[in-house]
């Protein structure tokens, strides 16, 4: 088949061709059980699961709920500028959200978000992006920073000062409990996540309203408007490095918006559902985050917030309610909300890992793809648990938290940039194939802003702080996390070359793509070795 041609098939996609045919693009069409709209995709991508083995239990409420004050203030230098950073972060996240929404409209029966969208935007060199992204997704699959945050809130609730290893132990135990909650039943795990999501929403609303009450002078807090009288005092101390570091922390807080796209094939009528629920979720999150920050600034001084590390909400409750039972109860809600965040990230990223496995580019395809014995993606859950335990227990205390947050965010910025550019490429390809416009199309200016904002997030972290090479938010070289992240991605590229190109050449075989069908209804691609004809 010539490059750029399109072949439509009315039967389930069962491509079986060798991987050396890197010059031709072959396309299939399939309709999943969650929508009446067909998914048109390049045939080397993972097959559409006509009936999701994970079910269709993800509704609009779940989509909404699948979505670090002191560090942002430190980077901004002033209260006013830090609040502006939260608004800028919302605009950046919204532009990237529009990119995801258009891709989801093009591939409504494929879960996994970036896994699918990169695979289909860059189908050549064959298996390159699936392999590189799959390997880096596995290696960066840890959620240790979220678990550490929960541990610190738990110790704040207990009014205790933990040792480093006590904090690590509680973080590890918390994450283990989160995995166990999700491992045995998809429907009930989503219901639990929804319930905790409601608690998180109510807690944020309460903090926002309480902050407005404090600003009105109706509590015992003295001078609640002190931080706002000269809100931009200290802005002159802000630097390029400080601005970038603050935006990294803000984007880390907003990062949950893409979780809903990891479960698209479990959502009925996903394009229609995501069209309103995803923007609503992000907008609601941004509004509540900004109101929460206003509340923190109304109750505590800049100096107190800068010293509070990650327990700004706990500091707020202490200032407003003292050491009463109400403050303890509200701190418990914060802990519950942090636990809900662990669940939401686990649900989304487990589907992403599963989709990586369905592409056939990772070893042991059945391990990643199977939903046996509980109807849940147990393999991805175990992988995330293992890497998270490693990243909780291995790094030393102190700088490790900031380093892990930064390192986990940077590869996301790289692939977000590549993905936004990929949408432009995908549009042109779909136009050549006469596929018509998807149900949702992002504005051109929005896509352009997504490209520029992600380019900024990729380039500017390399800009040195004014205080020198060790003057960042860690005690060692400020760009260590960038170098480590790029190095790991480069190693993933080396893995692709050795596995897909070099080994077949040296051992005289070729990779042939076949369809694997498991007894739980899951389908995946698997690459098998076939001896080359002499």
Residue, then its C-alpha position, 0 to 999 in steps of 0.5 A: x500500500x502506498x504511503x498516505x492511502x487509507x483502507x477501511x475494514x468492517x471486521x475487527x482489526x487483525x493486522x499481521x505484517x512484519x515490522x521492516x515495512x517502515x515506509x508504508x502506512x496502513x489504516x484500520x477502522x473499528x467501533x468500540x462498545x463505548x461509542x458509535x463513532x469509529x476509531x480510524x488509526x494506523x494499524x501498527x497501533x494497539x487494536x481497539x478493544x470492542x468491549x472493554x474488559x475493564x467495563x464502562x463504569x466511568x461516568x461524568x462524576x468520575x471524569x471530574x474527580x480524576x482530575x504546593x503553595x509555599x514553593x510557588x510563593x518562594x518562586x514568585x517572591x510576592x503574594x500577588x505574583x504567586x496568584x497570577x502564576x496560578x492563573x497562568x498555570x490554568x491557561x497553560x493547562x487549558x490549552x493542553x486540555x484542548x489538545x487532549x480533547x481533540x485527540x480523544x475525539x479522534x480516538x474515542x475507543x482507546x484509553x491511555x491518552x499520550x500512549x495512543x496520541x503519540x503512537x498515532x501522531x508519529x507512526x514512523x519510525x515504526x514502534x519508535x514513539x511507542x517504545x520510547x514512551x512506554x519505557x519512560x512511562x514504566x520508569x517514571x511510573x512512581x507516585x512517591x511525591x503524592x505519598x510523601x505529601x499524604x504522610x506529612x499531612x498524617x503526621x500533622x494530624x497527629x501533631x507529631x514530628x516524624x523522623x525521616x524513616x517514620x515519614x517514609x514508612x507511613x508514605x509506603x504504607x499509605x500507598x500500599x493501602x491505595x493499591x489494595x483498595x483499587x486492585x480487587x474491583x474496578x466498579x467499587x474502586x471508582x465509587x470509592x474514588x468518587x466518594x473521596x473526590x466529593x470530600x476533596x471538593x467539599x473541603x476545598x469549597x470550605x477552605x475557600x469560603x472560610x478564607x473569604x470569612x477571614x478576609x471579612x474580619x469575622x474571625x480571631x485572625x489579626x490583620x487578615x488583609x496584611x498580605x494583600x495591602x502591598x501584594x506585589x512587594x517582593x516581586x522584584x526578587x523574582x527571577x527567570x529560574x524562580x518563575x519557571x520553578x513556581x510554574x513547575x510546581x503549579x503545573x504539578x498541582x494541575x496535572x490531574x486533568x489528563x487522568x480522564x483521558x486515560x480511561x476513555x474506553x471506559x466512558x460511554x459517549x466519551x467525546x460528548x462527556x468530556x466536552x463539558x466535564x473535562x473543562x468543568x473539572x479543570x475550571x473548578x479545580x483552578x477556581x478552588x486552588x486560587x480561593x484556597x491560596x487566598x485563604x492561606x494568605x489571609x490567615x498566615x503571614x508570608x514568612x509562616x507560609x514559606x516555612x510551612x512546606x507542604x502543610x499550608x492547609x493545616x497551617x490555615x486550620x490552626x490559625x483559624x480554628x486553633x487546636x480545637x476538635x474542628x481543626x483536627x476534623x478538617x485536617x482529617x479531611x485534608x488527609x482523606x483528600x490526599x488519599x483520594x489523589x493517590x487513588x485518582x492517579x493510580x486509576x489513570x496511570x494504570x490504564x496508561x501502562x496497560x495501553x503501553x503493554x497493549x502496543x506490544x513493545x514491552x516484554x510480557x504482553x499478557x502481564x500488562x494487558x490481562x485484567x484477570x483475576x479481578x477485572x482490574x489492571x493488576x500488572x500495572x498496579x504492581x509495577x507502580x507499587x514497586x517503583x513507588x516503593x523504591x522512590x519512597x525508600x531509596x532517596x535521602x530525605x530533604x531535597x529528595x521531595x523537590x527533586x522527585x517532583x521536578x524530575x517527574x514533571x519534566x518528561x511530561x513537558x517534553x512529551x506534551x510539547x511533542x504531542x501538541x506538535x503532533x496534533x498539527x501533524x495529525x490534522x494534516x494527515x487526516x485531511x489527506x485521508x479525507x477522514x473529516x473533522x473530529x467532533x471536537x476541534x481545538x482552536x488554532x490559537x489554543x494549540x499554538x499557545x500549548x506548543x509555546x507554553x510547553x516549549x517554555x517548560x522544556x527550555x527554561x528549567x535549564x536557565x540558571x538561578x541568580x544565586x548560582x549553580x547550587x542556588x535552586x530548590x535543591x542543594x545540588x546542581x539546579x538542573x540535575x532533574x532535567x539532565x537525569x530525565x533527558x538521560x533516561x529518555x535517551x536510554x529508552x531510545x537506545x533500548x528501541x534501537x537495540x531491540x527493534x533494529x540491532x538484534x534482528x539484524x545481528x540474529x537474522x530475524x524480523x519482528x512480526x506483529x500479531x494480535x493476542x486475544x486473552x480469555x478475559x476479552x482483552x486484545x493486544x498486539x504482540x511482536x513475535x520473532x520470525x526467521x528471515x527468508x534466506 
